[in-house]
Every structure is written in structure tokens, then in C-alpha cells.
């Protein structure tokens, strides 16, 4: 048994150390680089010597990132909800990489809000999140694929533990389940072209995806726009307890995101990247087990988290 464990460790060590050659000549395109995971990954890859093409949503974010890095990083503006912006970014990347193609596409751009009980949200709330996290990711991928195929590179998609088990209402988990399905289907299609597709499924980390506005204020806005009949069915206690639980989740979110960045980097530079990465203890010990349990068991465990509405039976 000890010998098998040693062999397993040595195999994983070899795979982790078996890096792609000529990294300094390879181009990586990353979306959502204004802050968070994308921003830190861009800086880490520049330090490794790679050619980084960073897409930011704002001019301010683009200028700041450019100032903080070296000539190996170039920035462009990208709104993944607008087709014209995606087309322009794809042409910009094509001009930069030329005939060698694009080694890695990192679909990192994402939003998490609005989120909350599904009945408290509107169609527009769902669309706002899904358009960025899923539809935008798909459209960016489709435009970049010819360049990735030319380089026999890889696509790295940012999903979430919320893409394995739906822990909150709204468009976030819906979009991440979609990212999982899109990634799985396109991975199988691209296998014969020598292109690898990796999925990053972090646990609960503290990033700008949660927004800058006070959580209680956001939830209060959702609550106060509801019809009186809906508010009566849930009750003020439900609103208060639900909001408090969300605040607790945000407070215990892991502020050190290095494991996520290292996972993304490994997916880009390793000759043998994993299909799925699960950075975070909560991802490994809570969310992934919950996703694998029988559905009634998972429902029972997660229902302990939700308060009882006033109209409960």
C-alpha cells in the first residue's frame, strides 16, 4: 500500500513538473483582468515570462494593469456581453499572435450579482449574470478557437463549486452549470485537434465578483420591490435570517486566492493539465462531496441552511 502511495505521489509530481517548452514565446489571452483572479494571473504569467494579452472591462483597469507590469503584457478593452466588442478583441488577438496562434484562452470574466431567492428576482436579473458568465464565455471561445487550434493550445474556463451544486438562487449557479456543460462538450470535440479544455471550480473566495455595495443594502432593495403578497409569504424574519447567513458566508470567504491562481497557471503551462481543478478546502471537503451524494441527502443538508418562510407547511 505504501509503495502504491509513493508511486501515485511520484506520478502526480512528474505531471506537475512536466512543463510546456518555449513558454516565453507563447501567447495567453485572459478576460476580466481589471481585478481579482484575472488580474493576478496576468501578473503571474508575465513574471513567468509569457506573452500576456489582457482584456479589461474599463479603461482605468487597463491602464492600471499596464502600469503594474512589463512590456510582455498588452491590454485591450472587452465587454463580453457585446458581439462587436468580442469581434474587435478577436481581431486584436489575431494581429498579435499571427501564424503561431493562441496558446491559451482563459475565460475568467464573471459577475455574481444579483443573487438571492429565485422568487425575489426578475428575468432581467438572471439575464444580467448569464450573459456575462455563460453566453459571453461561449461567444469569446467561438471567436478564439481557430487561433487556439492553430497552436494546439488549451481553453481554461472559470466555473465554480456552484457549478457542481446549486447553493444559491439567481443566475450565478445557473450560468456555472452551463459553463460545465459547454466545457465538457467542447473538450470532447477538440480532443482530436490536440486542444485541451480545463475547468477551474474554486470554493468560496473573496473577490470583486461580490460587488462593492453593502450586502444588506442589496438584499433590502430586492425585498422592498417584491409584491406585498410575496413578502407576507416569506416574512420579515426570513429576510433577516437569510441576509445574515449570506453575510456570514462572505465573512468566512477565503481572502488568499493564490491556490486559484496557481491552478489556472498549471492549466496553462503543464503538458498534462487536469480536466478539473478544485482550489479551496471547502470545494474539496464540502461542495464536491455534496455534488456526489444522492440528491435527497444533498437537499436535506442544504435545506438546513435556509430559514423557514412564514407560509411554510
QUICORWO-V776326 format. One record per residue. N is the residue number from 1. RES is the residue in one small letter. SS is DSSP state (hx for helix, st for strand, lp for the rest). PHI is phi in whole degrees, 0 to 359 (NA if undefined). OMEGA is omega in radians with two decimals (* if undefined). Layout:
BEGIN
n-><N N>
res-><RES RES>
ss-><SS SS>
phi-><PHI PHI>
omega-><OMEGA OMEGA>
END
This chain:
BEGIN
n-><1 2 3 4 5 6 7 8 9 10 11 12 13 14 15 16 17 18 19 20 21 22 23 24 25 26 27 28 29 30 31 32 33 34 35 36 37 38 39 40 41 42 43 44 45 46 47 48 49 50 51 52 53 54 55 56 57 58 59 60 61 62 63 64 65 66 67 68 69 70 71 72 73 74 75 76 77 78 79 80 81 82 83 84 85 86 87 88 89 90 91 92 93 94 95 96 97 98 99 100 101 102 103 104 105 106 107 108 109 110 111 112 113 114 115 116 117 118 119 120 121 122 123 124 125 126 127 128 129 130 131 132 133 134 135 136 137 138 139 140 141 142 143 144 145 146 147 148 149 150 151 152 153 154 155 156 157 158 159 160 161 162 163 164 165 166 167 168 169 170 171 172 173 174 175 176 177 178 179 180 181 182 183 184 185 186 187 188 189 190 191 192 193 194 195 196 197 198 199 200 201 202 203 204 205 206 207 208 209 210 211 212 213 214 215 216 217 218 219 220 221 222 223 224 225 226 227 228 229 230 231 232 233 234 235 236 237 238 239 240 241 242 243 244 245 246 247 248 249 250 251 252 253 254 255 256 257 258 259 260 261 262 263 264 265 266 267 268 269 270 271 272 273 274 275 276 277 278 279 280 281 282 283 284 285 286 287 288 289 290 291 292 293 294 295 296 297 298 299 300 301 302 303 304 305 306 307 308 309 310 311 312 313>
res-><x x x x x x x x x x x x x x x x x x x x x x x x x x x x x x x x x x x x x x x x x x x x x x x x x x x x x x x x x x x x x x x x x x x x x x x x x x x x x x x x x x x x x x x x x x x x x x x x x x x x x x x x x x x x x x x x x x x x x x x x x x x x x x x x x x x x x x x x x x x x x x x x x x x x x x x x x x x x x x x x x x x x x x x x x x x x x x x x x x x x x x x x x x x x x x x x x x x x x x x x x x x x x x x x x x x x x x x x x x x x x x x x x x x x x x x x x x x x x x x x x x x x x x x x x x x x x x x x x x x x x x x x x x x x x x x x x x x x x x x x x x x x x x x x x x x x x x x x x x x x x x x x x x x x x x x x x>
ss-><lp hx hx hx hx hx hx hx hx hx hx hx hx hx hx hx hx lp st lp lp lp hx hx hx lp st st st st lp lp lp lp lp hx hx hx hx hx hx hx hx hx hx hx hx hx lp lp st st st st st st lp lp hx hx hx hx hx hx hx hx hx hx lp lp lp lp st st st st st lp lp lp lp lp hx hx hx hx hx hx hx hx hx hx hx hx hx hx hx hx hx hx lp lp lp st st st st lp lp lp lp lp lp lp st lp lp hx hx hx lp lp hx hx hx hx hx hx hx hx hx hx hx hx hx hx hx hx hx hx hx hx hx hx hx hx hx hx hx hx hx lp lp st st st st st lp lp hx hx hx lp lp lp lp lp lp st hx hx hx hx hx hx hx hx hx hx hx hx hx hx hx hx hx hx hx hx hx hx hx lp lp st st st st st lp lp lp lp st lp lp hx hx hx lp lp lp lp hx hx hx hx hx hx hx hx hx hx lp lp lp hx hx hx hx hx hx hx lp hx hx hx hx hx hx hx hx hx hx hx hx hx hx hx hx lp lp st lp lp lp hx hx hx hx hx hx hx hx hx hx hx hx st lp lp lp lp lp st st lp lp lp hx hx hx hx hx hx hx hx hx hx hx hx lp lp hx hx hx hx hx hx hx hx hx lp lp lp lp lp lp lp lp lp lp>
phi-><NA 297 295 296 297 297 295 298 297 295 296 294 297 297 296 290 267 276 264 293 277 53 300 294 260 262 260 233 252 236 265 69 260 299 202 64 302 298 297 291 296 303 294 292 288 296 299 281 100 276 269 252 250 253 260 244 276 240 297 299 296 296 294 296 295 298 294 276 234 243 296 288 249 233 240 215 265 210 248 288 268 239 299 296 294 294 299 295 295 297 293 300 296 300 293 282 274 61 286 286 82 255 292 217 252 247 274 254 303 192 228 243 238 282 224 153 304 304 292 276 252 251 303 298 297 294 298 304 280 295 298 279 286 240 297 298 300 295 293 300 299 298 285 270 304 303 287 293 297 298 272 50 265 209 246 243 253 277 254 186 300 290 268 251 216 280 260 209 280 102 281 297 295 302 293 287 299 295 299 299 293 298 296 296 290 286 299 292 290 273 307 285 264 78 259 257 237 242 239 259 236 291 280 272 244 270 223 289 298 278 83 260 288 303 301 298 295 297 293 297 296 298 295 286 273 289 300 301 299 292 297 295 291 270 90 298 296 299 301 294 292 300 296 297 294 296 298 296 298 293 291 267 299 290 280 271 262 302 298 292 298 295 296 296 297 300 297 271 258 279 291 234 292 280 287 230 241 235 293 109 298 294 296 285 261 239 291 295 301 300 290 264 290 304 307 300 291 299 301 297 295 289 293 293 281 277 287 274 288 298 266 294 257>
omega-><3.13 3.13 3.10 3.11 3.13 3.13 3.11 3.13 -3.12 3.12 3.14 3.13 3.13 -3.14 -3.13 -3.10 -3.08 -2.99 3.07 3.13 3.07 -3.11 -3.09 -3.13 -3.03 -3.13 3.07 3.09 -3.07 3.05 3.08 -3.04 3.13 -3.09 3.00 -3.05 -3.08 3.14 -3.12 3.11 3.13 -3.13 -3.11 3.13 3.06 3.11 3.12 3.09 -3.12 3.09 -3.03 3.03 -2.99 3.10 3.12 3.14 -3.08 3.06 3.12 3.12 3.14 -3.12 -3.12 -3.14 3.13 3.13 -3.05 -3.05 -3.04 -3.13 -3.14 3.12 3.05 -3.06 3.00 3.10 -3.12 2.97 -3.02 3.09 -3.09 -3.08 -3.12 3.12 3.12 3.12 -3.14 3.12 3.13 3.11 3.09 3.11 -3.13 3.12 -3.10 -2.99 3.12 -3.05 -3.11 3.11 -3.07 -3.09 -3.09 2.96 3.12 3.11 -3.05 -3.05 -3.13 3.05 -3.12 -3.01 0.10 3.01 -3.13 3.07 -3.03 -3.09 3.14 -3.02 3.11 3.06 -3.12 3.10 3.12 -3.08 -3.13 -3.11 -3.08 3.14 3.13 -2.96 -3.04 -3.07 3.10 3.11 -3.14 -3.08 3.08 -3.13 -3.11 -3.14 -3.08 -3.01 3.13 3.13 3.12 3.11 3.14 -3.13 -3.01 -3.04 -3.12 3.07 3.14 -3.09 3.11 3.03 -3.09 2.96 3.05 3.01 3.09 3.10 -3.05 -3.05 -3.14 3.13 -3.12 -3.02 -3.02 -3.12 3.09 -3.12 -3.10 2.99 3.10 3.09 3.11 -3.10 3.12 -3.13 -3.14 -3.08 -3.09 3.08 -3.13 3.14 -3.04 -3.12 -3.06 3.06 -3.12 -3.14 3.11 3.10 -3.11 -3.13 3.09 -3.07 -3.08 2.98 -3.05 3.13 -3.11 3.12 -3.12 3.14 3.14 3.10 -3.09 -3.10 3.12 -3.08 -3.11 3.11 3.12 -3.13 3.12 3.11 3.10 -3.09 -3.02 3.11 3.14 3.00 -3.11 3.13 3.14 3.13 3.14 -3.09 3.10 -3.13 -3.12 3.13 3.11 3.14 -3.08 -3.10 3.14 3.14 3.12 3.13 3.09 3.11 3.12 3.13 3.14 -3.11 -3.12 3.11 -3.09 -3.13 -3.10 -2.99 -3.04 -3.14 3.13 -3.13 3.13 3.09 3.12 3.12 3.13 3.13 -3.10 -2.96 -3.10 3.02 -3.11 -3.14 3.10 3.07 -3.14 3.04 -3.09 -3.13 3.14 3.12 -3.13 3.09 -3.07 -3.00 -3.09 -2.96 -3.13 3.05 3.11 -3.13 -3.07 3.13 3.00 -3.04 3.12 3.12 3.10 3.12 -3.12 -3.11 -3.10 3.13 3.08 -3.12 -3.06 3.05 3.10 3.10 -3.11 -3.08 -3.07 -3.12 *>
END
